[in-house]
């Protein structure tokens, strides 16, 4: 059993939390809205994964860096953390891009 991939995901999620807190990007901007968006995003991607596995579009692979723990057939426990990172990164990036674009529009209007 190896925790390398899971550890990398946890470190990356911690980085997202630090950036979020420092710049008030997602949860620190509006925790209620962020929680709703995160739950909806995770639900969407879990359903996507389940359908993909059921339809034999996604195939579980074995890797020496995985724990080997499975949530369901074809869905490793690391998937929860990967999808959390994916959603968190997307929302932090969305907020950063929105701020940059708004800044340039304000500057262009002066």
Contact map, one row per residue, 1 for C-alpha under 8 A:
11100000000000000000000000000000000000000000000000000000000000010111000000000000000000000000000000000000000000
11111000000000000000000000000000000000000000000000000000000000011111000000000000000000000000000000000000000000
11111110000000000000000000000000000000000000000000000000000000001110000000000000000000000000000000000000000000
01111111000000000000000000000000000000000000000000000000000000001100000000000000000000000000000000000000000000
01111111100000000000000000000000000000000000000000000000000000001100000000000100000000000000000000000000000000
00111111110000000000000000000000000000000000000000000000000000000110000000000100100000000000000000000000000000
00111111111000000000000000000000000000000000000000000000000000000000000000000000000000000000000000000000000000
00011111111100000000000000000000000000000000000000000000000000000000000000000000000000000000000000000000000000
00001111111110000000000000000000000000000000000000000000000000000000000000000100110010000000000000000000000000
00000111111111000000000000000000000000000000000000000000000000000000000000000000100000000000000000000000000000
00000011111111100000000000000000000000000000000000000000000000000000000000000000000000000000000000000000000000
00000001111111110000000000000000000000000000000000000000000000000000000000000000000010000000000000000000000000
00000000111111111000000000000000000000000000000000000000000000000000000000000000000110010000000000000000000000
00000000011111111100000000000000000000000000000000000000000000000000000000000000000000000000000000000000000000
00000000001111111110000000000000000000000000000000000000000000000000000000000000000000000000000000000000000000
00000000000111111111000000000000000000000000000000000000000000000000000000000000000010011001000000000000000000
00000000000011111111100000000000000000000000000000000000000000000000000000000000000000000000000000000000000000
00000000000001111111110000000000000000000000000000000000000000000000000000000000000000000000000000000000000000
00000000000000111111111110000000000000000000000000000000000000000000000000000000000000000000000000000000000000
00000000000000011111111111110000000000000000000000000000000000000000000000000000000000000001000000000000000000
00000000000000001111111110110000000000000000000000000000000000000000000000000000000000000000000000000000000000
00000000000000000111111100000000000000000000000000000000000000000000000000000000000000000000000000000000000000
00000000000000000011111110000000000000000000000000000000000000000000000000000000000000000000000000000000000000
00000000000000000011111111111000000000000000000000000000000000000000000000000000000000000000000000000000000000
00000000000000000011101111111000000000000000000000000000000000000000000000000000000000000011001100000000000000
00000000000000000001000111111110010000000000000000000000000000000000000000000000000000000011001000000000000000
00000000000000000001100111111111111000000000000000000000000000000000000000000000000000000000000000000000000000
00000000000000000001100111111110000000000000000000000000000000000000000000000000000000000000000000000000000000
00000000000000000000000111111110000000000000000000000000000000000000000000000000000000000000000000000000000000
00000000000000000000000001111111110000000000000000000000000000000000000000000000000000000000000000000000000000
00000000000000000000000001111111111000000000000000000000000000000000000000000000000000000000000000000000000000
00000000000000000000000000100111111100000000000000000000000000000000000000000000000000000000000000000000000000
00000000000000000000000000100111111110000000000000000000000000000000000000000000000000000000000000000000000000
00000000000000000000000001100111111111000000000000000000000000000000000000000000000000000000000000000000000000
00000000000000000000000000100011111111100000000000000000000000000000000000000000000000000000000000000000000000
00000000000000000000000000000001111111110000000000000000000000000000000000000000000000000000000000000000000000
00000000000000000000000000000000111111111000000000000000000000000000000000000000000000000000000000000000000000
00000000000000000000000000000000011111111100000000000000000000000000000000000000000100110000000000000000000000
00000000000000000000000000000000001111111110000000000000000000000000000000000000000000000000000000000000000000
00000000000000000000000000000000000111111111000000000000000000000000000000000000000000000000000000000000000000
00000000000000000000000000000000000011111111100000000000000000000000000000000000000000100000000000000000000000
00000000000000000000000000000000000001111111110000000000000000000000000000000000001100100000000000000000000000
00000000000000000000000000000000000000111111111000000000000000000000000000000000000000000000000000000000000000
00000000000000000000000000000000000000011111111100000000000000000000000000000000000000000000000000000000000000
00000000000000000000000000000000000000001111111110000000000000000000000000000000001000000000000000000000000000
00000000000000000000000000000000000000000111111111000000000000000000000000000000000000000000000000000000000000
00000000000000000000000000000000000000000011111111100000000000000000000000000000000000000000000000000000000000
00000000000000000000000000000000000000000001111111110000000000000000000000000000000000000000000000000000000000
00000000000000000000000000000000000000000000111111111000010000000000000000100000000000000000000000000000000000
00000000000000000000000000000000000000000000011111111100000000000000000000100000000000000000000000000000000000
00000000000000000000000000000000000000000000001111111110000000000000000000000000000000000000000000000000000000
00000000000000000000000000000000000000000000000111111111110000000000000000000000000000000000000000000000000000
00000000000000000000000000000000000000000000000011111111111000000000000001100000000000000000000000000000000000
00000000000000000000000000000000000000000000000001111111100000000000000000000000000000000000000000000000000000
00000000000000000000000000000000000000000000000000111111110000000000000000000000000000000000000000000000000000
00000000000000000000000000000000000000000000000000011111111000000000000000000000000000000000000000000000000000
00000000000000000000000000000000000000000000000000011111111000000000000000000000000000000000000000000000000000
00000000000000000000000000000000000000000000000010011011111100000000000001000000000000000000000000000000000000
00000000000000000000000000000000000000000000000000001001111110000000000001000000000000000000000000000000000000
00000000000000000000000000000000000000000000000000000000011111000000000001110000000000000000000000000000000000
00000000000000000000000000000000000000000000000000000000001111100000000000000000000000000000000000000000000000
00000000000000000000000000000000000000000000000000000000000111110101000000000000000000000000000000000000000000
00000000000000000000000000000000000000000000000000000000000011111100000000000000000000000000000000000000000000
11000000000000000000000000000000000000000000000000000000000001111100000000000000000000000000000000000000000000
01111000000000000000000000000000000000000000000000000000000000111110000000000000000000000000000000000000000000
11111100000000000000000000000000000000000000000000000000000001111111000000000100000000000000000000000000000000
11100100000000000000000000000000000000000000000000000000000000001111100000001100000000000000000000000000000000
11000000000000000000000000000000000000000000000000000000000001000111110000010000000000000000000000000000000000
00000000000000000000000000000000000000000000000000000000000000000011111000011000000000000000000000000000000000
00000000000000000000000000000000000000000000000000000000000000000001111111111000000000000000000000000000000000
00000000000000000000000000000000000000000000000000000000000000000000111110111000000000000000000000000000000000
00000000000000000000000000000000000000000000000000000000000000000000011111110000000000000000000000000000000000
00000000000000000000000000000000000000000000000000000000000000000000011111110000000000000000000000000000000000
00000000000000000000000000000000000000000000000000001000011100000000010111110000000000000000000000000000000000
00000000000000000000000000000000000000000000000011001000000100000000011111111010000000000000000000000000000000
00000000000000000000000000000000000000000000000000000000000100000001111111111111000000000000000000000000000000
00000000000000000000000000000000000000000000000000000000000000000010111000111111100000000000000000000000000000
00001100100000000000000000000000000000000000000000000000000000000110000000011111110000000000000000000000000000
00000000000000000000000000000000000000000000000000000000000000000000000000111111111000000000000000000000000000
00000000000000000000000000000000000000000000000000000000000000000000000000011111111100000000000000000000000000
00000100110000000000000000000000000000000000000000000000000000000000000000001111111110000000000000000000000000
00000000100000000000000000000000000000000000000000000000000000000000000000000111111111000000000000000000000000
00000000000000000000000000000000000000000100100000000000000000000000000000000011111111100000000000000000000000
00000000000010000000000000000000000001000100000000000000000000000000000000000001111111110000000000000000000000
00000000100110010000000000000000000000000000000000000000000000000000000000000000111111111000000000000000000000
00000000000000000000000000000000000000000000000000000000000000000000000000000000011111111100000000000000000000
00000000000000000000000000000000000001001100000000000000000000000000000000000000001111111110000000000000000000
00000000000010010000000000000000000001000000000000000000000000000000000000000000000111111111000000000000000000
00000000000000010000000000000000000000000000000000000000000000000000000000000000000011111111100000000000000000
00000000000000000000000000000000000000000000000000000000000000000000000000000000000001111111110000000000000000
00000000000000000000000011000000000000000000000000000000000000000000000000000000000000111111111000000000000000
00000000000000010001000011000000000000000000000000000000000000000000000000000000000000011111111100000000000000
00000000000000000000000000000000000000000000000000000000000000000000000000000000000000001111111110000000000000
00000000000000000000000000000000000000000000000000000000000000000000000000000000000000000111111111000000000000
00000000000000000000000011000000000000000000000000000000000000000000000000000000000000000011111111100000000000
00000000000000000000000010000000000000000000000000000000000000000000000000000000000000000001111111110000000000
00000000000000000000000000000000000000000000000000000000000000000000000000000000000000000000111111111000000000
00000000000000000000000000000000000000000000000000000000000000000000000000000000000000000000011111111100000000
00000000000000000000000000000000000000000000000000000000000000000000000000000000000000000000001111111110000000
00000000000000000000000000000000000000000000000000000000000000000000000000000000000000000000000111111111000000
00000000000000000000000000000000000000000000000000000000000000000000000000000000000000000000000011111111100000
00000000000000000000000000000000000000000000000000000000000000000000000000000000000000000000000001111111110000
00000000000000000000000000000000000000000000000000000000000000000000000000000000000000000000000000111111111000
00000000000000000000000000000000000000000000000000000000000000000000000000000000000000000000000000011111111100
00000000000000000000000000000000000000000000000000000000000000000000000000000000000000000000000000001111111110
00000000000000000000000000000000000000000000000000000000000000000000000000000000000000000000000000000111111111
00000000000000000000000000000000000000000000000000000000000000000000000000000000000000000000000000000011111111
00000000000000000000000000000000000000000000000000000000000000000000000000000000000000000000000000000001111111
00000000000000000000000000000000000000000000000000000000000000000000000000000000000000000000000000000000111111
00000000000000000000000000000000000000000000000000000000000000000000000000000000000000000000000000000000011111
